[in-house]
Amino acid sequence: MTQHQRLLIIDFGSQVTQLIARRLRELNIYCEIHPYQKVTDAFLAEFAPRAIIFSGGPDSVTREGSPRPPASAFTIGVPILGICYGQQVMMQELGGLVVSGEGTAEFGRARVSPTSPLPLLDGWFEDGPEQVWMSHGDHVSRLAPGFEVYGTSPGAPFAITADLSRDFYAVQFHPEVHHTPRGAKLYENFVRLAGFTGDWTMAAFKDEAIERIRAQVGDRKVICGLSGGVDSSVAAVLIHEAIGDQLTCVFVDHGLLRLNEAEQVVTMFRDHYNIPLLHADEAELFLGELEGVSDPETKRKTIGRLFIDVFQKYAGQIAGAEFLAQGTLYPDVIESVSFSGGPSVTIKSHHNVGGLPEKMGLKLVEPLRELFKDEVRALGRELGLPEPFIGRHPFPGPGLAIRCPGEITREKLDILRKADAVYIDQIRRHGLYDEIWQAFAAILPVRTVGVMGDGRTYDYALALRAVTSVDGMTADYYPFSHDFLGETATRIINEVRGINRVFYDCTSKPPGTIELE
Ligand code: XMP
């Protein structure tokens, strides 16, 4: 069990509960999210939190049988912050009244006006009303005894309330989301008031993760599928630091990687880190099976199936491996199963190699399960991975296959690799790489007519994509200048044979997805 000061988030099923954890991590606070069903009085006594946060949730406290915290949450003498449903459940349990019905709902941006000073709001609301994000069906109509109002909005007369004698705070809005631009301040103040010192750092995480891996694996062997992406690389280097040569990595090269990518990965792992690595060069197999396939789902399924076959084949060469390491991240976990079996609704199943561990009889080692992407990057730095590698944009498992709509041919892949490299080089030269969450080129299944020199050309059209995003779930297209786009199109057409026209994709997600397929 961790030695750090601990904060407990009781999850009532909000889709954004993980963002509360993220805001706290940014403050170097160790926190865990647990679903309300699991948080009993006994659990609470053992967990011994220094403070508790009640998350939002989709239910109505007015409904019989709706989620509740354990009674002892209110009596163990620690500060509590209730968010949205968390606020309502707090009021209901402590003697206030929550109503449901006409006029109680409020969705979207709202402006909250402070009514009197409150230490929880230090540094916020200093110049009057501030924007917050509301998303509630019910609202509190009578405060519980001991509570006072500190802020109101047109739809929520009790937008900010507190009982200072008990250090209980309750807000109707969601301070953890981006649409509450200064909401992080509220968490900062809450943990300060609760006496947290910010003792949870990446260095501490690394040491603890290494201990955990050693305890789990003992003297047995681990294999790790390496994609060349940040997550699996950080997981591999961390595990290698924990157990050394008991780890072997398998790098499946499906022939759908970017320019020079395979060489870079192999060099880094073999030469720089001295990590045992099997390089499965299976481009022929993958490209052969993908011949004539143009349906996006068939492409993905074909690649997924071959990946498992190839991985199994190479893993079979490592005698006695009992564990499979994966770079699964916290958002992967929360999207697919809802963390710790909590009540939030499944959004989509994630893209890791599902079914493989069961099929191979392997146990999983997933040291990044509790981290967000930016934390994985911080851990990578802590482990000494080269900066350009850590900062790389995400790259999908199916690789260039889903950036080549329609039929995949070697010719198209070659053109795409070169064009993508020029595009990324342009982005780097203009100092934009780190501002963009993900950028890539896609070769379109259409040829168009052009004129170069005195001749007519009939070549492929290329789409450029660049998005900003926090987690890939939603994204905005990146607003390049026209100068940049013009210069990039010119460079690509001049430097890459086979492209004579360049488009820029201005679709956000939703309604688009980031990848074209
Ligand atoms: P979409 O296209 O769904 O992509 O908006 C969201 C993010 O996920 C990446 N992506 C994948 N990553 N295997 C992966 O490892 C996949 O099958 C896959 N499909 C999409 C995509 O690059 C973007 O970052």
Boltz pocket constraint, residues with backbone or C-beta under 6 A from the ligand:
constraints:
  - pocket:
      binder: B
      contacts: [[A, 351], [A, 394], [A, 395], [A, 396], [A, 397], [A, 398], [A, 438], [A, 471], [A, 472], [A, 473], [A, 509], [A, 512], [A, 513], [A, 514], [A, 515], [A, 516], [A, 517]]
      max_distance: 6.0
